[in-house]
Amino acid sequence: MTTVAPLRESENPYLNGNFAPVREEITAIDLDVTGTIPDYLDGRYLRIGPNPMGNPDPSRYHWFLGTGMAHGLRLRDGKAHWYRNRWVRSADVARALGETWSGGAHGGGFDFAANTNIIGHAGKTLAIAESGVRPYELTEELETVGPSDFCGTLFGGYTAHPKRDPATGELHAVSYNPMRGNIVQYTVTGVDGKIRRTVNIRLKAQTMMHDFSLTEKYVVLYDLPVALDLGGSLSRRPVKAVANLLTRLAERHAAPDFLLRAAMRGSERSGPPQLGMPYRWAPERQARVGVLPHEGTAADIRWFEVNPCYVFHPLNAYDISDPDGERIVLDVVRHASVFNSGHRIVPEAPSLDRWTVDLTAGKVVEERLDDTPQEFPRVDERLVGRPHRYGYAVGFSNEAPDAILKHDSAEQRTQAVVFGEGREPGEFVFVPSSADAAEDDGVAMGFVYDGATDRSDLVLLDGQTLETVATVHLPVRVPHGFHGNWVPTEG
């Protein structure tokens, strides 16, 4: 068991309640279960999120920048065999724990304990983040193997939100790096774990491109009004003036590769910078989406204006071709603005919206699907880039997660399930009962925190009825984090 010092009380909302980090790593086996875990579940439910180790400065701490901790449960034969939580051992984390860092893959990106998503691909478990951060490979039991550069094919960082094409098994990604100026990079990673295709795309200026959408034909980029701001958290005028000058330079000009390489190696020695969130809401910029054919070049992108907003997470996207022309449907969680409300990430209630990109008429039609405040939308992974009927999301009330929503686009209705007073759900993922099962035939699973016991459960909901199928009881709590996935056992 690895333990660090307790955290001080803080006024920062992301250092209190179930956003606060846990202070030790544990392994729990043969977990208690209420209900019945379906026999078809053979694999691991993995989740990751920020979990700072020391006592970060509450006035500067940002939820997005906390040290990554992976959580996982092993399900098989109707049983919950183990739960584990482990910090991702970046160089900085290894030093803090008095351990020897594994090293390796220096060119994969900046060294940071990736905290945003955890996936399985090409037989490996990968903790990933954005903004030029290198992926970290973990073992089946969440111990750190070391940084990854995708067998020498990745340079300068990856995204937190790759999309797996269900037809090919390849991972599509759109990645950005603060040292690459206004260039974002579209990559395709094969089932062998190596990047086989790279397209550099030049924007008007750098932005925080957290996610993108994938259809059968296109990659859709979200170029939205969030701007680099290296001086935002600084108060001393001379230092802030220099930071603002560097911002103007960095947001449009890429650093030479030798400087990027030096900065990546330097991050292994110095640890992550304590600058706060280096982005700001920029309403002066035009919001737009870019449409790139899968096999196209940067010159083939078509740009379409949308109303000012930000999208952290799209639900799904798909193509439509009929006598009226060619369109792309984008279902997104839309934020009116971001990064302009102090510590709070979300100043206004985000809604589920549908943007229909009319490629023939050259315009975008925007409509509201559901105005319930929500985030972390997920779709059946078999339907990524294909027409879907159902989607799942976390519903919020008074800025706290309180429900799981099931959206039915065919009947234009939303169901909600709540878990009782003081019980807060995180992102839920859908797992089908078989490879050819109906779209909602399976379970949606995720962690639910109980404030009364200060512990969490893994809750499995029937995908059709939203009734609880099984509850796996953990001996500890799992802090509200970001994203997770079901990784089935191979073979």
Summary of the structure (lengths in Angstrom):
residues: 491
radius of gyration: 21.4
end to end distance: 31.5
largest distance: 65.2
contacts: 1648
relative contact order: 0.14
helix: 11%
strand: 41%
